[in-house]
Structure formats: structure tokens, C-alpha cells
Amino acid sequence: GFCLNRFCPSSSWSTMLRNALRRLCTTNTNNNLSTLETIVNQRYSAKKFSSQPVDPTLLRQLLTITNRAPTGWNLQPWVGIVVRSDAQRKALGQAALSQPQITQAPVTVVFAGTTRPTDNLATTLERGLKSGHLGPMYGPFMSRTVSFMLDGGPAGVLQHGKAALADIYSTLYEPTMSIPTDLKGYAWKQTMLPVAHFLLAATASGLVTCPMEGINECAVKKVVGLPDHYTVPVIVPLGYPVEGAPTPVRSPRRPLNEVFFEDKFENPLPD
């Protein structure tokens, strides 16, 4: 390993250099956290958008960052449909109850999750093994576990039976993995992780967004051509703020002791 004592005339110089490096690392960490805090506090849901187009290179960078969001078993059971053409924006706007953000913003991303997450299992294993992310012995374990946990069968009917078996085993023997009985809920959970990344990445680039739940999901799926086994929790218009528009008042949030708890739900986090 690298030894500072070889190059320093005394151990005191070595100690001073180590301390200086430690302070530098701590400063960089604090700066990163402060930057993230600033981005989080700057994000807001825009009600109006400028017609200024979003540079395709910047958009691709945002999507690349979004693609690194956490995901269960690395399956990434979600997709994003990037809507930019005038005709598609108009149709999507109608599916979003004619809310103006869709037609104002130059880009809207329709985020959707699949209720058949194991469709991605084979390619996920292949990529993981080829890249070295997964060890050769891990593949069979992952395949068995993911299939048992998330392969719902026709219309997801198998999930309830597997969940009941898991509950019985946990009661009689020891806790085991819970099986999701609502694969639509699982799809929404997995999809909202990249949505959060997308919102913050957009804010960091000087763009504004507006995550929108007020949509007709069936109509949205029809506009963008999503198969039946996909579900849409949110669509996100993306663009630049209107020049000269006043900065909106920050929305209030519940205090920490209403949303965080110490050890048990009955114990609010102390101040």
C-alpha cells in the first residue's frame, strides 16, 4: 500500500498530510450534501412552461441519470415514453384532462411500470453476469427467488397463494420474504424511484417539471401505445420556466415529528 512515511522526513509531516486529506474529503462531502439540499429545495411543480425547446443532448443526460435509479433485483420494471411531437402532445394533453402543462411544455415523459416484472429477468441476469456485477453462483438463486416473489402467472392469480404460503411459514417457523399481492402497486413503487431522480436531475439542470397524477390512465396508455400489463402512476412535463414569472411560494411540509418516528410508530422523532 501507499506509505506517506517513505516520502516525509518525519512522522509529524505524515500526520499533518493525513489530517489535511481527511479535512478535504469531509469538505467535499459537505459540499455535495449542501448542493443536493439546494436542488431539493429549488424543485417545485411548475404550472406554466416556456416554449423554449430542451436540447436533445441535455435531455439524454437527464434520462441517463434517471436510468441509474435504485431498482429491486436490478429488473428496472418500468419504461419512460418521451413525448415531443406536437400531435402527440396535443393528444396526451386531452388524456390528461386538458391540463395546459402538457401542451405548453416541449417534453413530457410518461412513466409506466409493468405488472410482469419477471419479463426482464433473463436479460437482467445476462447483463449482470457478463459485466461481473453478479457472480456465477448468484444467478440460479436470483432466478428462483425473483420468480417465486414476482411471477404472478395469468392475471397475477398466483401471488395470493404464494403470499398465503409465505405468511404460514413465517408464523410457524421464521420470518420469510413477503410476497406482493398487488403487482400494480409493486409497479408503481418501482416506477416512482426513477421519477424522483428525473425531477431532481431536471432541477439541477435549470429546468422545471410537474409530476401529474390527474390523468385518464387508459387514455394515456392508448396515446403512447402501452400494452395492457403496463400501468401509469404519473406523467411529467419538462421544460424551462416562463421568463419573468415570480418564484412560487414554497409549499409547506409536515414537521419531522409527524412523519419520522423513533424505533416504533408510537414514538415521534424527538426535536
C-alpha positions in Angstrom: 0.0 0.0 0.0 1.0 3.7 -0.2 3.0 4.8 2.8 3.3 8.5 3.4 6.2 7.9 5.8 8.5 6.9 2.9 8.3 10.4 1.5 8.0 12.6 4.6 11.1 13.4 6.7 9.2 12.9 10.0 6.0 11.2 11.2 4.6 14.7 12.1 4.6 15.7 8.5 2.9 12.4 7.6 0.2 13.1 10.3 -0.3 16.6 9.1 -0.8 15.5 5.5 -3.2 12.8 6.5 -5.3 15.2 8.5 -5.3 17.7 5.6 -6.6 15.0 3.3 -9.2 14.0 5.8 -10.4 17.5 6.1 -10.5 17.9 2.3 -12.7 14.7 2.0 -15.0 15.9 4.7 -15.4 19.3 3.0 -16.2 17.7 -0.4 -18.8 15.5 1.3 -20.4 18.5 3.0 -20.4 20.5 -0.3 -22.1 17.6 -2.1 -24.8 17.4 0.6 -25.3 21.2 0.5 -25.6 21.1 -3.3 -28.2 18.3 -3.1 -30.2 20.2 -0.4 -30.2 23.3 -2.6 -31.6 21.3 -5.6 -34.2 19.6 -3.4 -35.4 23.0 -2.1 -35.4 24.6 -5.5 -37.7 21.9 -7.1 -41.3 22.9 -7.5 -44.3 21.8 -9.6 -44.5 24.3 -12.4 -47.9 25.4 -13.6 -46.6 27.2 -16.7 -43.8 26.4 -19.1 -41.9 28.4 -21.7 -42.0 27.2 -25.3 -38.2 27.1 -25.4 -37.1 23.7 -26.6 -35.0 21.4 -24.5 -31.6 20.5 -26.0 -31.6 16.8 -27.0 -28.2 16.3 -25.5 -29.3 17.7 -22.2 -32.5 15.6 -22.3 -30.4 12.4 -22.9 -28.2 13.3 -20.0 -31.3 13.6 -17.7 -32.6 10.2 -18.9 -29.2 8.6 -18.3 -29.2 9.9 -14.7 -32.8 8.7 -14.3 -31.7 5.2 -15.6 -29.4 4.9 -12.6 -32.3 5.0 -10.1 -32.4 2.2 -7.5 -34.5 -0.8 -8.6 -35.4 -4.1 -7.0 -33.2 -7.0 -8.2 -32.0 -4.6 -10.9 -35.0 -5.6 -13.0 -35.9 -2.0 -13.9 -39.6 -2.9 -14.4 -40.5 0.4 -15.8 -40.3 2.5 -19.0 -40.5 6.1 -20.0 -42.2 7.4 -23.1 -40.7 10.7 -24.2 -43.4 12.8 -25.9 -42.2 15.7 -28.0 -44.2 15.9 -31.3 -47.0 18.5 -31.5 -49.6 15.9 -32.4 -48.7 13.6 -29.5 -48.5 16.4 -27.0 -52.0 17.5 -28.1 -53.4 14.0 -27.7 -51.7 13.5 -24.4 -53.0 16.8 -23.2 -56.5 15.6 -23.8 -55.8 12.4 -22.0 -54.5 14.5 -19.1 -57.9 16.2 -18.8 -56.8 19.1 -20.9 -54.4 20.5 -18.3 -52.3 23.1 -20.1 -48.9 22.0 -18.8 -48.8 19.1 -21.4 -49.2 21.3 -24.5 -47.0 24.1 -23.1 -44.0 22.0 -22.1 -41.8 21.0 -25.1 -41.3 17.5 -23.5 -43.5 15.2 -21.4 -42.3 11.8 -20.1 -44.9 9.2 -19.4 -43.5 6.9 -16.7 -45.0 3.4 -16.6 -44.4 0.2 -14.7 -45.0 -3.3 -15.8 -47.1 -5.8 -13.8 -44.9 -8.6 -15.3 -41.5 -7.7 -13.8 -40.1 -11.1 -14.4 -40.2 -10.5 -18.2 -36.9 -8.6 -17.6 -35.3 -11.4 -15.5 -33.4 -13.3 -18.2 -31.8 -10.2 -19.8 -31.0 -8.8 -16.3 -29.2 -12.0 -15.3 -27.3 -12.0 -18.6 -26.1 -8.4 -18.3 -25.2 -8.9 -14.6 -23.1 -12.0 -15.3 -21.4 -10.5 -18.4 -20.5 -7.3 -16.6 -19.2 -9.1 -13.4 -21.9 -7.4 -11.3 -23.3 -10.8 -10.5 -21.2 -13.8 -9.5 -21.8 -17.1 -11.4 -23.2 -18.8 -8.3 -25.7 -16.0 -7.7 -27.6 -16.4 -10.9 -29.6 -19.6 -10.0 -30.5 -18.2 -6.6 -31.7 -14.9 -8.1 -33.7 -16.7 -10.8 -35.5 -18.9 -8.3 -36.1 -16.1 -5.7 -37.4 -13.5 -8.2 -39.6 -16.0 -10.0 -41.2 -17.0 -6.7 -41.6 -13.5 -5.5 -42.8 -11.7 -8.7 -44.1 -14.3 -11.2 -47.8 -13.8 -10.8 -48.9 -16.2 -13.5 -52.1 -15.5 -15.5 -53.7 -12.2 -14.2 -51.5 -12.4 -11.1 -53.6 -15.1 -9.5 -50.5 -17.0 -8.2 -49.4 -14.1 -6.0 -52.2 -14.6 -3.4 -51.4 -18.3 -3.0 -47.7 -17.7 -2.6 -48.3 -14.9 -0.2 -50.5 -17.1 2.0 -47.8 -19.8 2.0 -45.2 -17.3 3.0 -47.3 -16.0 5.8 -48.0 -19.5 7.1 -44.3 -20.4 7.0 -43.4 -17.1 8.8 -46.0 -17.8 11.5 -44.9 -21.4 12.1 -41.1 -21.2 11.7 -39.2 -17.9 11.0 -39.8 -14.7 9.0 -39.5 -15.1 5.3 -39.8 -12.7 2.4 -43.2 -11.1 1.9 -44.8 -11.7 -1.4 -46.5 -8.6 -3.0 -50.1 -9.5 -3.8 -50.7 -6.3 -5.8 -48.4 -6.2 -8.8 -49.8 -2.9 -9.9 -48.8 -1.4 -6.6 -45.3 -3.0 -7.0 -45.0 -1.5 -10.4 -45.9 2.0 -9.1 -43.4 1.6 -6.3 -40.6 0.7 -8.7 -41.5 3.4 -11.2 -41.6 6.3 -8.7 -37.9 5.7 -7.8 -36.7 6.9 -11.3 -39.3 9.6 -11.3 -37.7 11.1 -8.2 -34.3 11.0 -9.9 -35.7 12.7 -13.0 -37.3 15.5 -11.1 -34.1 16.4 -9.2 -31.9 16.0 -12.3 -34.1 18.3 -14.2 -34.0 20.9 -11.4 -30.2 20.7 -11.2 -30.1 21.5 -15.0 -32.2 24.6 -14.7 -35.4 23.0 -16.0 -38.8 22.7 -14.2 -41.2 19.8 -14.0 -44.7 19.0 -12.9 -45.4 15.4 -11.8 -49.1 14.9 -12.7 -51.5 12.3 -11.3 -54.6 13.8 -12.7 -54.9 11.8 -15.9 -57.1 9.2 -17.5 -54.8 6.3 -17.4 -56.5 4.2 -20.1 -56.5 7.2 -22.5 -52.8 8.0 -21.7 -51.8 4.3 -22.4 -53.7 4.4 -25.7 -52.0 7.6 -26.8 -48.5 6.3 -26.3 -49.2 2.7 -27.2 -48.6 0.9 -23.9 -49.6 -2.7 -23.6 -52.3 -3.7 -21.1 -49.8 -5.0 -18.5 -48.3 -1.6 -18.1 -49.7 1.0 -15.6 -49.0 4.7 -15.4 -48.6 6.3 -12.0 -47.5 9.7 -13.2 -46.6 11.8 -16.3 -44.0 14.6 -16.1 -43.9 17.7 -18.3 -40.4 19.1 -18.6 -39.2 22.5 -19.8 -38.0 25.9 -18.9 -39.8 28.3 -16.6 -41.6 31.3 -18.1 -39.2 34.2 -18.2 -40.1 36.8 -15.6 -42.6 34.7 -13.8 -42.5 35.1 -10.0 -40.8 32.4 -7.9 -43.7 30.4 -6.3 -44.1 30.3 -2.6 -42.6 27.1 -1.2 -45.3 24.6 -0.2 -45.3 23.8 3.5 -44.4 20.4 4.7 -45.4 18.5 7.8 -42.9 18.7 10.7 -40.4 15.9 11.1 -42.0 14.6 14.2 -45.2 13.9 12.2 -43.5 11.8 9.6 -40.5 10.2 11.3 -40.6 8.1 14.4 -38.0 6.6 16.8 -38.0 2.8 16.9 -41.8 2.5 16.9 -44.7 4.3 15.3 -45.9 5.5 18.7 -42.7 7.4 19.3 -42.4 10.7 17.3 -38.9 11.6 16.5 -37.6 13.9 19.2 -36.6 17.5 18.3 
